[in-house]
Amino acid sequence: QVQLVESGGGLVQPGGSLRLSCTASGYSLRYYAIAWFRRAPGKEREGVSCISTTDGSTYYSDSVEGRFTISKDNAKNTVYLQMDSLESEDTAVYYCAAGGWGAPATTVKDKCRESDFLSWGQGTQVTVSA
């Protein structure tokens, strides 16, 4: 099973930016889809974005489209989530997850359903507050 570690969370003012990193150990992220999910206080976990490590195709939820950018560095076995124009509603614990092995582009095309992801990181807190 892929071991995933998130980093880069913290406290930021509204309108600010953060970059989250998701690094894998033990296995290459190639041939996986990598997703970012988040859970806000009192809410269910929701998918934010995901990327195919083969063709680079991406998916974004409506709530972050145009503000967040997901990218990958296969050489570093790392996926990033650049978050700009942050809003208080973005406050949540952010989790990265790996899934869809062997068919990552299909997983992305299917909007990265949570059930497709079997390996999860421990989460990193993002707080957007003045």
VOROGU-763010 format. One record per residue: x, y, z of N, C-alpha, C, O in turn. Coordinates in steps of 0.2 Angstrom, whole numbers, padded with zeros to 4 digits, always signed. Layout:
residues N
XYZXYZXYZXYZ...
//
This chain:
residues 130
+0004-0006+0000+0000+0000+0000+0004+0006+0000+0010+0006+0003+0002+0011-0004+0006+0017-0004+0006+0021+0002+0000+0022+0005+0011+0024+0005+0011+0028+0011+0012+0035+0008+0016+0037+0004+0007+0039+0011+0007+0046+0008+0007+0051+0014+0005+0050+0020+0011+0056+0013+0012+0061+0018+0011+0068+0015+0014+0070+0010+0006+0072+0019+0004+0079+0017+0008+0084+0021+0010+0082+0026+0010+0089+0018+0013+0095+0021+0011+0101+0018+0008+0101+0012+0012+0107+0021+0011+0113+0018+0005+0117+0021+0003+0123+0019+0001+0114+0026-0005+0117+0028-0003+0123+0033+0003+0123+0035-0008+0127+0036-0006+0132+0040-0012+0137+0041-0017+0136+0038-0010+0143+0044-0015+0148+0044-0014+0153+0039-0008+0156+0039-0019+0156+0036-0018+0161+0031-0024+0165+0031-0029+0163+0032-0023+0172+0029-0028+0176+0029-0032+0175+0022-0030+0173+0017-0039+0177+0022-0043+0177+0016-0039+0181+0010-0037+0186+0011-0039+0178+0005-0036+0180-0001-0029+0178-0002-0026+0179-0007-0026+0175+0003-0020+0172+0003-0019+0166-0001-0024+0163-0004-0013+0163-0001-0011+0157-0004-0007+0152+0000-0004+0154+0005-0008+0146-0001-0004+0140+0002-0003+0135-0004-0007+0134-0009+0003+0131-0003+0004+0126-0007+0005+0119-0003+0009+0119+0001+0000+0115-0004+0001+0108-0001+0005+0103-0005+0005+0104-0011+0008+0099-0002+0012+0094-0005+0010+0087-0002+0008+0086+0003+0010+0082-0007+0009+0075-0005+0014+0071-0008+0015+0070-0014+0018+0068-0004+0024+0064-0006+0023+0057-0004+0020+0055+0002+0024+0052-0009+0023+0045-0008+0030+0042-0006+0035+0044-0008+0030+0037-0002+0036+0033+0000+0034+0025-0001+0028+0023+0000+0039+0022-0003+0038+0015-0004+0036+0012-0011+0037+0007-0013+0032+0017-0014+0030+0015-0021+0030+0021-0025+0029+0027-0023+0031+0020-0032+0030+0026-0036+0023+0028-0037+0018+0024-0037+0022+0034-0038+0015+0037-0039+0013+0036-0047+0007+0037-0049+0018+0034-0051+0016+0033-0058+0010+0028-0058+0010+0023-0055+0006+0029-0063+0000+0025-0065-0005+0025-0060-0010+0021-0060-0005+0030-0055-0010+0031-0050-0014+0038-0052-0011+0042-0055-0020+0038-0050-0023+0045-0049-0022+0047-0042-0023+0043-0037-0020+0054-0041-0019+0057-0035-0024+0062-0034-0025+0066-0038-0027+0062-0028-0033+0066-0027-0032+0070-0020-0028+0068-0016-0035+0076-0020-0035+0080-0014-0043+0080-0012-0047+0082-0016-0044+0078-0005-0050+0079-0002-0050+0083+0004-0044+0085+0006-0055+0086+0006-0055+0090+0012-0061+0088+0016-0067+0087+0014-0061+0089+0023-0066+0089+0027-0067+0095+0032-0062+0096+0036-0072+0099+0031-0073+0105+0035-0077+0103+0041-0080+0098+0041-0076+0107+0046-0079+0105+0053-0087+0104+0052-0090+0109+0049-0090+0099+0054-0097+0098+0053-0099+0096+0047-0105+0095+0045-0095+0094+0042-0097+0093+0035-0093+0086+0033-0089+0084+0036-0096+0083+0028-0094+0077+0025-0087+0078+0021-0086+0084+0018-0083+0073+0020-0077+0074+0016-0079+0075+0009-0084+0072+0006-0076+0080+0005-0078+0081-0002-0071+0081-0006-0066+0083-0004-0072+0079-0012-0067+0079-0017-0065+0086-0019-0070+0090-0021-0059+0088-0020-0057+0095-0022-0054+0095-0029-0056+0099-0033-0049+0090-0030-0046+0090-0036-0042+0083-0037-0041+0080-0032-0041+0081-0043-0036+0075-0044-0033+0076-0050-0035+0080-0055-0028+0072-0051-0023+0072-0057-0021+0065-0059-0020+0061-0054-0021+0064-0065-0018+0057-0068-0010+0058-0068-0008+0063-0071-0007+0053-0066+0001+0054-0066+0003+0051-0073+0009+0052-0074-0001+0049-0077+0001+0047-0084+0000+0052-0089+0005+0054-0092-0006+0055-0090-0007+0060-0095-0008+0067-0092-0008+0071-0096-0008+0068-0085-0008+0074-0083-0015+0077-0083-0016+0083-0081-0020+0073-0085-0027+0076-0085-0029+0078-0078-0027+0074-0073-0033+0082-0077-0035+0085-0070-0043+0086-0070-0047+0086-0075-0045+0086-0063-0052+0087-0062-0052+0092-0056-0048+0092-0051-0057+0097-0056-0058+0102-0050-0065+0102-0049-0069+0102-0053-0067+0102-0042-0074+0103-0040-0075+0110-0042-0071+0115-0043-0082+0112-0042-0084+0118-0044-0082+0124-0039-0081+0129-0041-0081+0122-0033-0080+0126-0027-0073+0129-0028-0071+0134-0025-0068+0125-0031-0061+0128-0031-0059+0129-0038-0053+0131-0039-0063+0128-0043-0061+0129-0050-0059+0136-0051-0062+0141-0049-0053+0137-0054-0050+0144-0056-0046+0146-0050-0043+0152-0051-0046+0143-0044-0043+0146-0038-0037+0141-0036-0032+0143-0034-0038+0134-0037-0033+0129-0035-0030+0126-0042-0034+0126-0047-0024+0124-0041-0021+0121-0047-0017+0115-0044-0013+0115-0039-0018+0109-0047-0015+0103-0045-0010+0101-0050-0010+0103-0056-0004+0099-0048+0002+0097-0052+0005+0091-0049+0004+0090-0044+0010+0089-0053+0014+0083-0051+0021+0084-0053+0023+0087-0058+0025+0080-0049+0032+0080-0051+0034+0073-0050+0036+0070-0044+0034+0069-0055+0035+0062-0055+0042+0060-0052+0043+0055-0049+0047+0064-0054+0054+0063-0052+0054+0063-0044+0058+0060-0041+0050+0068-0041+0050+0069-0034+0045+0064-0030+0044+0065-0024+0041+0061-0035+0035+0057-0032+0031+0061-0028+0028+0059-0022+0029+0067-0030+0025+0072-0026+0020+0075-0031+0021+0076-0036+0014+0076-0027+0009+0080-0031+0008+0086-0026+0008+0086-0020+0006+0092-0030+0005+0098-0026-0002+0100-0027-0005+0099-0032-0004+0104-0022-0010+0108-0023-0009+0115-0022-0008+0117-0016-0009+0120-0027-0008+0127-0026-0015+0130-0025-0019+0129-0029-0015+0133-0019-0022+0136-0017-0021+0143-0017-0018+0146-0013-0025+0147-0021-0025+0154-0021-0031+0157-0020-0036+0153-0020-0032+0164-0018-0038+0167-0017-0042+0163-0012-0048+0162-0013-0039+0161-0006-0042+0157-0001-0048+0161+0002-0047+0167+0003-0053+0157+0004-0059+0159+0007-0060+0156+0014-0057+0150+0015-0063+0159+0018-0065+0155+0025-0068+0149+0024-0067+0144+0028-0072+0148+0018-0075+0141+0017-0070+0136+0015-0072+0130+0015-0064+0138+0014-0059+0133+0012-0056+0130+0018-0052+0125+0018-0057+0132+0024-0055+0130+0030-0057+0122+0031-0063+0121+0031-0052+0118+0032-0053+0111+0032-0047+0107+0033-0041+0110+0033-0047+0101+0035-0042+0096+0035-0041+0093+0028-0046+0091+0025-0036+0094+0025-0035+0092+0018-0031+0085+0018-0026+0084+0021-0033+0080+0014-0031+0074+0013-0029+0072+0006-0032+0074+0001-0023+0069+0005-0022+0067-0002-0023+0059-0002-0022+0056+0004-0024+0057-0008-0026+0049-0008-0024+0047-0015-0023+0051-0020-0022+0041-0015-0020+0037-0021-0025+0032-0023-0027+0028-0019-0026+0031-0030-0031+0026-0032-0031+0025-0039-0027+0029-0043-0035+0021-0042-0036+0020-0049-0030+0018-0052-0028+0019-0058-0026+0013-0049-0020+0011-0052-0021+0008-0058-0025+0004-0059-0017+0010-0063-0017+0007-0070-0022+0010-0075-0022+0009-0081-0027+0014-0072-0031+0018-0076-0033+0025-0073-0038+0026-0072-0027+0028-0072-0028+0035-0068-0032+0040-0072-0036+0044-0070-0031+0040-0079-0035+0045-0083-0043+0043-0083-0047+0048-0083-0044+0037-0083-0051+0035-0082-0054+0037-0075-0060+0040-0075-0050+0037-0070-0052+0039-0063-0053+0046-0063-0058+0048-0060-0049+0050-0066-0050+0057-0066-0056+0059-0070-0060+0063-0068-0057+0056-0076-0063+0057-0080-0069+0056-0076-0074+0059-0078-0069+0051-0072-0075+0049-0068-0076+0054-0062-0079+0053-0057-0072+0059-0062-0072+0065-0056-0069+0062-0050-0071+0064-0044-0065+0057-0050-0061+0055-0044-0066+0053-0038-0066+0057-0033-0070+0049-0039-0075+0047-0033-0071+0044-0028-0066+0040-0028-0073+0045-0022-0069+0043-0015-0069+0036-0015-0063+0034-0013-0073+0032-0018-0073+0025-0017-0067+0022-0022-0065+0016-0021-0065+0026-0026-0059+0024-0030-0052+0024-0027-0047+0022-0030-0052+0027-0021-0046+0029-0018-0045+0024-0011-0049+0025-0007-0039+0021-0011-0038+0016-0006-0033+0018-0001-0032+0015+0004-0028+0022-0003-0022+0024+0001-0023+0032+0003-0024+0036-0002-0023+0033+0009-0024+0040+0012-0018+0042+0016-0015+0039+0020-0017+0049+0016-0013+0052+0020-0016+0054+0027-0022+0052+0028-0012+0057+0031-0015+0058+0038-0019+0065+0038-0022+0066+0043-0018+0069+0033-0021+0075+0033-0017+0081+0036-0012+0080+0040-0018+0087+0033-0015+0093+0035-0020+0099+0036-0025+0099+0031-0020+0102+0041-0025+0107+0043-0023+0114+0039-0018+0116+0039-0029+0116+0036-0029+0123+0032-0034+0127+0036-0040+0125+0036-0032+0133+0038-0036+0138+0041-0036+0144+0038-0030+0147+0038-0041+0147+0036-0042+0153+0032-0046+0158+0037-0052+0157+0038-0042+0163+0040-0045+0167+0045-0041+0174+0045-0035+0174+0044-0045+0179+0046-0042+0186+0047-0039+0186+0054-0037+0192+0056
//
